[in-house]
């Protein structure tokens, strides 16, 4: 056992870390390309992000211990207890996602899925291209523009959740005296006797 393994725990595997940082870069690129009306870049980045999400969904069932969804599914009671413990300043320490972080991860994954579906439908029924093109003549103009507006609204919701996610990272780093950003870069977290 190396010196590092006696003081630290390997939490985030390479695929999870690559997914995380690729998602950050990809979402920023997709958002900025839409804002700058570079729609070809936006569409291709959307496809890349869909592939990333599909990979993460598979890895959530087949990946390493902390990558698996089952490692961060918590009961409502444990989640509420964790939220209460945050307010007391003494939250329980988890190596993987804590209950509040787990809720955010699932919310962001679900939101991304909704963004991608609404984007693909918009691409098909307004721009007449993409893998859902068969829908183009099946929906009314009203429905088509509903999906376009839903896509924009869902992205705005993501832009609200992202700062909350970052706030959680800062809060967790301070409360547990560990650098969560560094952990998502290196994969390692310091050992803590009370951690799960």
C-alpha positions as CSV (number, residue, x, y, z in Angstrom):
1,X,0.0,0.0,0.0
2,X,1.4,3.4,-1.0
3,X,1.7,6.4,1.3
4,X,-1.1,8.0,-0.6
5,X,-3.4,5.0,-0.1
6,X,-2.9,5.2,3.7
7,X,-4.1,8.8,3.9
8,X,-6.5,9.1,1.0
9,X,-9.3,7.2,-0.7
10,X,-9.8,6.8,-4.5
11,X,-13.3,8.1,-5.0
12,X,-13.8,9.3,-8.6
13,X,-12.6,7.1,-11.4
14,X,-11.2,8.5,-14.6
15,X,-14.5,8.0,-16.6
16,X,-16.5,10.0,-14.0
17,X,-13.9,12.8,-14.0
18,X,-13.7,12.9,-17.8
19,X,-17.5,13.0,-18.0
20,X,-17.8,15.8,-15.4
21,X,-15.2,18.1,-17.0
22,X,-16.3,17.3,-20.6
23,X,-19.9,18.1,-19.5
24,X,-18.8,21.5,-18.1
25,X,-16.9,22.4,-21.2
26,X,-19.6,21.0,-23.5
27,X,-22.5,22.7,-21.8
28,X,-20.6,26.1,-21.8
29,X,-19.8,25.6,-25.5
30,X,-23.4,24.7,-26.4
31,X,-24.8,27.7,-24.4
32,X,-22.3,30.2,-25.9
33,X,-22.7,28.9,-29.4
34,X,-26.5,29.4,-29.2
35,X,-26.1,32.9,-27.7
36,X,-23.7,33.7,-30.6
37,X,-26.1,32.1,-33.2
38,X,-23.5,29.5,-34.2
39,X,-26.2,26.9,-34.6
40,X,-24.1,24.3,-36.4
41,X,-21.7,24.3,-33.4
42,X,-24.6,24.2,-31.0
43,X,-26.2,21.2,-32.7
44,X,-23.0,19.2,-32.9
45,X,-22.2,20.0,-29.3
46,X,-25.7,18.9,-28.4
47,X,-25.0,15.5,-30.0
48,X,-21.7,15.2,-28.2
49,X,-23.5,16.0,-24.9
50,X,-26.2,13.4,-25.6
51,X,-23.4,10.8,-26.1
52,X,-21.8,11.9,-22.8
53,X,-25.1,11.6,-20.9
54,X,-25.8,8.1,-22.4
55,X,-22.3,7.1,-21.3
56,X,-22.9,8.4,-17.8
57,X,-26.2,6.5,-17.6
58,X,-24.5,3.3,-18.5
59,X,-21.6,4.0,-16.2
60,X,-24.0,4.6,-13.4
61,X,-24.9,0.9,-13.5
62,X,-21.6,-0.6,-14.5
63,X,-18.8,1.7,-13.2
64,X,-16.8,1.7,-10.1
65,X,-18.2,1.9,-6.5
66,X,-18.8,5.6,-6.2
67,X,-19.7,6.0,-9.9
68,X,-22.7,3.7,-9.5
69,X,-26.1,5.4,-8.9
70,X,-26.9,2.9,-6.1
71,X,-24.0,4.4,-4.0
72,X,-25.9,7.7,-3.8
73,X,-29.5,6.8,-3.5
74,X,-30.6,7.8,0.0
75,X,-33.9,7.4,1.8
76,X,-36.0,10.6,2.4
77,X,-35.2,10.3,6.1
78,X,-31.4,10.2,5.6
79,X,-31.7,13.1,3.1
80,X,-33.7,15.2,5.6
81,X,-31.3,14.3,8.4
82,X,-28.4,15.4,6.3
83,X,-30.0,18.7,5.4
84,X,-30.7,19.4,9.1
85,X,-27.1,18.5,9.9
86,X,-25.9,21.1,7.4
87,X,-27.7,23.8,9.2
88,X,-26.2,22.6,12.5
89,X,-22.7,22.9,11.0
90,X,-21.9,19.2,11.6
91,X,-23.0,17.3,8.5
92,X,-22.1,13.6,8.2
93,X,-19.1,13.0,5.9
94,X,-19.5,10.9,2.7
95,X,-16.7,9.9,0.4
96,X,-19.0,9.8,-2.6
97,X,-22.0,12.1,-3.1
98,X,-23.8,13.1,0.1
99,X,-27.6,13.1,0.1
100,X,-27.9,16.8,-0.9
101,X,-25.3,16.4,-3.6
102,X,-27.0,13.2,-4.8
103,X,-30.3,15.1,-5.2
104,X,-28.5,17.7,-7.3
105,X,-26.8,15.1,-9.5
106,X,-30.1,13.4,-10.2
107,X,-31.8,16.8,-10.8
108,X,-29.1,17.9,-13.2
109,X,-29.1,14.5,-15.1
110,X,-32.9,14.6,-15.5
111,X,-32.7,18.3,-16.6
112,X,-30.1,17.5,-19.1
113,X,-32.2,14.7,-20.5
114,X,-35.2,17.1,-20.8
115,X,-33.0,19.7,-22.5
116,X,-31.7,17.2,-25.0
117,X,-35.1,15.8,-25.9
118,X,-36.6,19.2,-26.3
119,X,-33.6,20.2,-28.4
120,X,-33.9,17.2,-30.7
121,X,-37.6,17.8,-31.1
122,X,-37.0,21.5,-31.9
123,X,-34.4,20.5,-34.4
124,X,-36.8,18.2,-36.1
125,X,-40.0,20.2,-36.1
126,X,-38.6,23.7,-36.7
127,X,-35.3,23.2,-38.5
128,X,-36.4,19.9,-40.3
129,X,-33.3,18.0,-39.5
130,X,-31.9,15.5,-37.0
131,X,-32.7,12.0,-35.8
132,X,-36.3,12.9,-34.9
133,X,-37.1,14.3,-38.4
134,X,-40.0,11.8,-38.7
135,X,-41.9,14.1,-36.2
136,X,-41.7,17.1,-38.5
137,X,-45.1,16.7,-40.1
138,X,-46.8,15.2,-37.0
139,X,-47.0,18.2,-34.8
140,X,-48.7,21.6,-35.1
141,X,-46.8,24.8,-35.2
142,X,-48.0,25.5,-31.7
143,X,-46.5,22.3,-30.4
144,X,-43.3,22.9,-32.3
145,X,-42.8,26.3,-30.7
146,X,-43.8,24.9,-27.3
147,X,-40.8,22.6,-27.5
148,X,-38.6,25.4,-28.7
149,X,-39.6,27.6,-25.7
150,X,-39.4,24.6,-23.3
151,X,-35.8,24.0,-24.5
152,X,-34.9,27.7,-23.7
153,X,-36.7,27.5,-20.4
154,X,-35.0,24.3,-19.3
155,X,-31.5,25.8,-20.2
156,X,-32.4,28.8,-18.0
157,X,-33.3,26.4,-15.2
158,X,-30.0,24.7,-15.6
159,X,-28.3,28.1,-15.3
160,X,-30.1,28.5,-11.9
161,X,-29.1,25.0,-10.7
162,X,-25.4,25.3,-11.6
163,X,-24.6,28.1,-9.1
164,X,-26.5,26.0,-6.4
165,X,-24.3,23.1,-7.3
166,X,-21.2,25.3,-7.0
167,X,-22.4,26.6,-3.7
168,X,-22.8,23.0,-2.4
169,X,-19.3,22.3,-3.5
170,X,-17.9,25.3,-1.7
171,X,-20.0,24.5,1.4
172,X,-19.0,20.9,1.4
173,X,-15.3,21.8,1.0
174,X,-15.4,24.2,3.9
175,X,-17.4,22.0,6.3
176,X,-15.4,18.9,5.7
177,X,-12.0,20.7,5.2
178,X,-11.4,19.0,1.8
179,X,-11.0,20.4,-1.7
180,X,-13.9,18.9,-3.7
181,X,-12.7,20.5,-6.9
182,X,-9.3,18.9,-6.5
183,X,-11.0,15.6,-5.8
184,X,-12.9,15.8,-9.1
185,X,-9.5,16.5,-10.8
186,X,-7.4,13.9,-9.1
187,X,-10.0,11.4,-8.0
188,X,-8.7,11.2,-4.4
189,X,-10.2,12.4,-1.1
190,X,-8.6,12.5,2.3
191,X,-9.5,9.6,4.6
192,X,-11.9,10.4,7.3
193,X,-12.7,7.9,10.1
194,X,-16.4,8.8,10.1
195,X,-16.9,8.9,6.3
196,X,-19.1,6.5,4.4
